[in-house]
Amino acid sequence: RQRQMCIRDSRCTGYKTGKPCVRISERELSRLFEEKIREIEIPASAVGIILEALRERMEEERRNMTVRKRMLRAELNKLMSWMEKAYVDKMEGKLDPQFVDSQISKWQERVDNIKKELQVLESESTPWYMQVEEILRLSSRIYELYCSQDGFDRRELLNRVVLNSILTREKLEVIWREPFSLFVKAGKTKKWRPQRDLNPCRGLERPVS
């Protein structure tokens, strides 16, 4: 059965590009995606290496975060103590009220900043490792899953990894979602170990040996 297929969401985009739509069978289009899906496939043997490196990084990140939170809480307690004492001294007439109000205002600004930073650190305490592991294991089985699923499930799988696609008379071009787009470069170089100086949340951004 022939069907007019175009680019994204099975819609014709010829009116946008000025190019005619390409007619292609569902079977042939599926075959083209089957070939492209190989681009983001990670060898199962590499997944363990990557996860081990990321696990070590996560532990290091947790230690650094714990130290930072401890320092911030100590500073926060000290500032709160100073503010309380300054207020008492002001009420007892030991310090100039205008000076105390000015100093407390500065301390309060720092207190607010500390609380904001602590809030960010607490929100980042949720492990990112689980999400990264899920993505890596999906990528290691992406070809197998695509070939074993039916049309609807295949579409769902493609929606998860494909940002956009362009079908011309020459070939199918795919724009992958992040971080899957990063796997294409890694697959070409065959270098899968993540670089250690990267932000852990983007630990797969630049593969190195």
C-alpha positions in Angstrom: 0.0 0.0 0.0 1.5 3.3 -1.0 1.1 6.3 1.2 2.3 9.8 1.0 4.7 10.2 3.9 6.4 13.4 4.9 8.8 14.3 7.6 7.4 14.8 11.0 4.2 13.4 12.4 3.3 11.8 9.1 2.3 15.2 7.6 3.3 16.7 4.3 5.7 19.6 4.8 6.1 20.4 1.2 4.1 23.6 1.6 6.8 24.7 4.1 9.9 23.7 2.2 8.6 24.3 -1.3 9.6 20.7 -2.2 7.2 18.0 -3.4 6.2 15.3 -0.9 7.9 11.9 -1.3 5.6 8.9 -1.7 6.9 5.8 0.1 5.4 2.7 1.5 5.0 2.1 5.2 7.3 -0.9 4.9 10.0 1.0 3.1 9.9 3.9 5.6 10.1 1.4 8.4 13.2 -0.1 6.8 14.8 3.3 6.5 14.3 4.0 10.2 15.5 0.6 11.0 18.8 1.4 9.3 19.0 4.9 11.0 18.3 3.5 14.5 21.7 1.8 14.4 23.3 5.2 14.7 22.3 5.6 18.3 22.8 2.0 19.4 25.4 1.6 22.2 27.2 -1.8 22.5 26.0 -3.6 25.6 29.6 -4.1 26.6 30.1 -0.3 26.7 27.1 0.4 28.9 28.8 -1.2 32.0 31.9 0.9 31.4 30.0 4.1 31.1 27.8 3.4 34.2 30.8 2.5 36.3 32.4 5.8 35.5 29.2 7.7 36.2 28.7 5.8 39.4 32.1 7.0 40.6 31.3 10.5 39.6 28.0 10.5 41.4 29.6 9.4 44.6 32.2 12.2 44.3 29.4 14.6 43.6 27.5 13.5 46.7 30.5 13.9 48.9 31.2 17.4 47.6 27.5 18.4 48.0 27.5 17.1 51.6 30.5 19.3 52.4 29.0 22.3 50.7 25.7 22.0 52.6 27.5 21.6 55.9 29.4 24.8 55.3 26.3 26.7 54.2 24.3 25.6 57.3 27.2 26.6 59.6 27.4 30.0 58.0 23.6 30.4 58.2 23.5 29.6 61.9 26.3 32.1 62.5 24.5 34.8 60.7 21.2 34.1 62.5 23.0 34.3 65.8 24.6 37.6 64.8 21.3 39.1 63.8 19.6 38.0 67.0 22.4 39.5 69.1 22.5 42.7 67.1 18.8 43.2 67.6 19.0 42.7 71.3 21.9 45.1 71.6 19.9 47.6 69.6 16.9 47.3 71.9 19.1 47.7 74.9 20.7 50.8 73.5 24.2 49.3 73.1 24.4 49.9 69.4 23.2 52.7 67.1 19.8 51.6 65.6 20.6 52.9 62.1 23.9 51.0 62.0 22.2 47.8 63.3 19.4 48.0 60.7 21.9 48.5 57.9 24.0 45.6 59.1 21.1 43.3 59.6 19.9 44.1 56.1 23.2 43.0 54.7 23.2 39.8 56.7 19.6 39.1 55.7 20.5 39.3 52.1 23.2 36.7 52.6 20.8 34.5 54.6 18.4 34.6 51.7 21.1 33.6 49.2 22.2 30.8 51.4 18.7 29.4 51.7 18.3 29.6 47.9 21.5 27.7 47.4 20.5 25.1 49.9 17.2 24.7 48.2 18.9 24.1 44.9 21.3 21.6 46.4 18.5 19.7 48.1 16.6 19.5 44.8 19.7 18.2 43.1 20.0 15.4 45.7 17.6 13.3 43.6 19.9 10.9 41.8 20.3 11.5 38.1 22.1 8.2 37.8 18.8 6.2 37.4 17.7 8.3 34.5 21.0 8.0 32.8 21.1 4.2 33.3 17.6 3.9 31.7 18.7 5.9 28.7 21.8 3.9 28.2 20.1 0.6 28.5 17.4 1.7 26.1 20.1 2.7 23.6 21.8 -0.6 23.9 18.6 -2.4 22.9 17.1 0.2 20.6 17.5 -1.8 17.4 16.2 -5.0 19.0 13.2 -3.2 20.4 12.4 -1.5 17.1 12.5 -4.7 15.1 10.4 -6.6 17.6 7.6 -4.1 18.0 4.5 -3.4 16.0 3.6 -0.1 14.2 2.2 1.8 17.2 5.0 0.8 19.6 7.5 1.6 17.0 6.0 5.1 16.6 6.2 5.6 20.4 9.8 4.5 20.4 10.7 6.9 17.6 8.9 9.8 19.3 11.1 9.2 22.3 14.4 9.4 20.4 13.7 11.4 17.2 13.3 15.2 17.4 12.6 15.5 13.7 13.2 13.7 10.4 13.4 14.7 6.7 12.6 12.3 3.9 13.9 13.3 0.5 14.2 11.3 -2.7 17.8 10.6 -1.8 17.7 9.6 1.8 16.1 9.8 5.3 17.7 12.4 7.5 17.1 12.1 11.3 17.6 14.7 14.0 18.0 12.8 17.3 16.9 14.1 20.6 19.5 14.7 23.2 21.3 12.8 24.6 20.8 10.3 21.7 22.4 12.7 19.3 25.6 12.5 21.3 25.7 8.7 20.8 26.0 9.1 17.1 29.4 10.8 17.4 30.5 8.3 20.0 29.5 5.4 17.8 31.6 6.8 14.9 34.7 7.2 17.1 34.0 4.0 19.1 35.0 5.9 22.3 32.4 5.5 25.0 34.0 6.5 28.3 32.6 9.9 29.5 35.0 12.7 30.1 35.5 13.4 33.8 35.6 17.2 33.8 32.0 17.5 32.6 29.0 18.3 34.6 27.7 14.9 35.8 24.2 15.7 34.5 25.8 15.9 31.0 28.3 13.1 31.6 28.0 11.7 28.1 28.4 14.9 26.3 31.9 14.3 25.0 33.1 10.7 24.6 36.8 10.2 25.1 39.0 7.2 25.3 
